[in-house]
Amino acid sequence: MPSPVRKHDAFAAVCHQAGVSVRRYAMIRPGDRLLVGVSGGMDSLLLMHLLERLRRRAPVPFTVRAATVDMGFAQFNPDAITAYCRAQGWEHELIRFPGRDILEAKNAGERPCPLCSRLRRGQLHAAMDRLDCNVLALGQHLDDLCASFLMSLFRGAGLKTMAPHTAADSGRKRLIRPLCETPKSLIREAAATFAFPPKTGACDYQAALDAGGDRAWLERHVAELEQHFPGVRHAMLRSFQDLRPAHLLDSRFLHPEELP
C-alpha cells in the first residue's frame, strides 16, 4: 500500500528554514531578550509566530515580545496590531511617535525611507532600553536582501546587503534577521494559513514608492530575472555566502607586491 502524501505545511517550512538560519548565524544565545519590530505586515507577524514556536522548543531559554512604532501616518491603524498581539498572548509595546511630522519638516518626501528607517529604529532601541531587551529581531526576508544588494550595487554604495546577525546601538545590542534565507513566496504561503488582521495601512508615501522607488522597481525586475535565471534568489544567496575578495577590485584585499 503506498504511503500517504503529506500535505505541504508552509509554516513548518518557514520555521525549519528560519531555524537553520538561526543556528548558522548563531542568532540566539541563552538568556537573550528579543524585541520584535512588528509593523503589522505578514513578514513581522509571521516572525513573531515562528519565534514563539522556537522559544517553546529551543534547548536554550530566551524571551520574545513585540513592539510597533506608530509614526502618525494617516492610513496606519495600530489598534488592529495591538488587538491581534493581545489575542495571541504576546506582550506588545505600542510606541506613538511624530515621525510623519519630522519627515515633512526635513522635506524627505522624495526619499523618505532612509530617514524613516532611522527614526523607527531609534524608537525601537529606546523601547529595548525601557524593556531590558538586548536583541532586536526584524522581519526582512531573502527577497529584501536581494533587493538591498542590488540597490547598493547600482548606487555605487559597495557590495553589501542586510546582515543576518550584527552589532547594533554602538555594540550595546544585537540585531538579527531570522528570515534572511527565506523567500517571500514561502512567507506569503505560510501567512495565508493565519487569520492575520486586515492590512493595517501603509505610510503616506507608499503609492509613490511603489510606482518609482528603487526597492519596488528592483523587486519587480528580480521577478522578471527569475524567468531567465530560475532560482535567481537562491543563486544570489549562495553568492552572498561565497565572498571572493581576490576577484574584486578593492585594493585593501589585493596585495600585488606578494605575487610572484
PyMOL commands that set and color helices and strands:
alter all, ss='L'
color gray80, all
select helices_A, chain A and resi 10-24+42-57+78-88+99-105+112-131+142-154+184-191+206-212+214-228+232-240+245-247+251-253+256-258
alter helices_A, ss='H'
color red, helices_A
select strands_A, chain A and resi 33-37+63-70+92-96+135-137+165-168+173-176
alter strands_A, ss='S'
color yellow, strands_A
deselect
rebuild
show_as cartoon
